[in-house]
Amino acid sequence: MATIRDALPAEQQASLGIVVGNYGEYGAIALLGQRYHLPVPISAVNTGWLRGYPQTPLGTFIVLGSSHERADELFTQCRLAGHTANALGIANEETMDHPDIFVCGPTRKPWSELWKHGPEFG
């Protein structure tokens, strides 16, 4: 995630959010991401939904745990930026079901509108 973030122009890094699709991704970014100065993840899954959505407007998002189609439904200008992997080559939900990581522009609808549809359970 930090590598993808660091490849973005400075103005995109300054308004960056990370959106995750499940609680494992949420935990990994929330706990391990601090070391790399990553933002707190955003998720509508399980208790992530209770933590809420960004109150400050963000212009760029790294999206993982989602299909390209779903990312395009929620965000503008999504492009493939990487893939999830693990050093041991262990097949898991992230590497098998949704390994793609996208960089996207702003949400298509306001966060307040998107949040009305949650929480999602996973």
N, C-alpha and C positions, 0 to 999 in steps of 0.2 A: 504494500500500500504506500509506503514511504517513497519507494522508487517511482511509482506512478505519479504521486504528488510532486516529487522533485523534478519530474520531466515537464510539468505544467509551467506556463508563463507566470511570473510573479503576481500579476493581477488576479489570475485564477486561483493561485495558492492562497491569496489573501481572503477570498470569499468561498472557501471550500467546505463542503460537508461530505460525510461518508454515510451512505445508506446501505444497510445490511438486511438480508432476507431471513435470518434465523438467529436464535439465541446463542448458538455457538460462535457465529461470526461476531455477534454483538460483544460477547465476553472476550473474545480474542482481541478485538480492536480496543475495547474499553480498558483492558488490563495491560496488554503488551504494547499497545499503541502509544501509551504515555512516554515510553522510552524514545520514540521517534517523533514526538510532538504532534501526533495525529489528533484531529478533533474527536470529541465524544461521538460515537456512532448514533445514527438515527434509525429507528425501527418501529414498525407498527405491529410487530409480532410479540405475543405474550406480554410480559411486563414492560417491554420496550415502549409499547404504546402509552403506558402510564407515565413514562418519563417525558412525553410530549415531543413537540416538533420545534424547529428553530424559530426563535422570536426575531432574530436578526436576518434580514434578507441575505440569502446565499446565491451566488451565480453559477457555481460549478459543483458537481457532485461526482464522487467515485461511487459506483453502484456495484455491489457484489451480492451473489445469492439470488440472482434474477435472470430471467431470459431476456434476450434482446427485445423481443416483442413487448414484454411487460415494462422494461425500462423505457421504451419509446412511448408507451401509454402514459407514463407518469412524468417524463422529462423531455426536454427538447434536445436536439442535436447529439444524440448518443452515438458514441463510437467505441469500438473494441479497443481496450488499452492493455489487456494482459489476461492471464489465466491463473487460477489458484493451483497450488502444488504443495507437496510436503516433501521434506528431505528423505523420508523413508519410502516414498512411493506407495503409501497406504491408500487404497481406494476408500473414499468416504463420500458423504453427501455432496460436499463441496467439489471434489475432483471428478465425480461421476455425473451428478444431476445438473449442476449449474457452475461449471468451471470458469466461465467468462467473467471478466471484470470490465466495466464500461466507465468512460468519462462522459458525463452529460452536462447539458446546460440547465437552466432554471426549470422548476416544475411547471407543468402545463396549467395547473390549477393552484390556487392558494393552499398552503399547508392546512389551514383551518378547514377547508373543504375536503381535502384528502383524509384528514383525521376522523371525519364523521363516519367513515366506512370501517373503522377498526373497532376493536383490535382483531388482528388475525391470529390464529393459533397454529403452532407448529412444534 
